[in-house]
Amino acid sequence: MRMDLVRKANRAADKKVSEVRTMLRSAGLRPTRQRLALAEILFAEGNRHISAEGLHEEAMGHRVPVSLATVYNTLHQFTEAGLLREVAVDGSKTYFDTNTEDHHHFFIEGENQVVDIPMSNLRVEDLPEPMPGMEIARVDIIVRLRRKDA
């Protein structure tokens, strides 16, 4: 009975690796061992926001031997391939969002937490005309929140 559970878990893990490998190839990325490991960690929990440092910490916790520089490079490669969306909350802090659909964000100051704002809750109107030869690619709104004093 116990061996059946182990086999079932191994098949599920193999399926997940296969899906991640297919996702990377579909995005035009070679599925290297490090990319596969980082993608599995990134996409295992559904939509989320994570910093490079946070992903590096999780990778170390999963015993994935990867440098912080490799994590940064991989996150930027995933972003360029359309697998992630970069959310710059200020000049020094960037998060990566697994939800690449159009949406905006709350940033909770003091907690360094990014939370999605559903598109139905926010309308962006009267945008300026882009310069000649340019078009608006995307509008990113970050609403900063802080806890009220008790």
Phi, psi and omega in degrees: 000313181298320179296326178297319178295320179296315179298318180297316178297319179296320178296319178296318179295318178298320179296317181297316179299318180297317179295319179294318178301315179297318180300314180296314180298319179297331179273002179083018180251139176287128182281077177288165181302316182290319177298316179300314182296315181292322179295320177300317179293315183298313191261002182291332187255017182078203183292135180200165177241130183213145175272165177299319179296320178295319178292322178299316179298316178296319179298317178298321178296331177268010180060038175263111183284098183216142179277160177297323178298320178294321177299312178303311181300317181294317178298319179291323176296317178297321179294313179298329180278354178089010180275337180228164175236130180276133179237105180267111183274336170196184185297340186246353185230122179234138175244159177240131187251127178282347176269106183266002176290160177294123175193170181242181188221148162266144171237119182269106182295148180083338178247350182049049181242134178250133182228137179293143169254120178300142182302329182292344182269000186211133175241137177249119184234162174055048176290148179291154176291134177291160178297157179305136179083002182242157174222153179286122180274321185189151175243124179248123177244129176240116178263119182272131179241155169216153180294141175289147174293133183286000000 
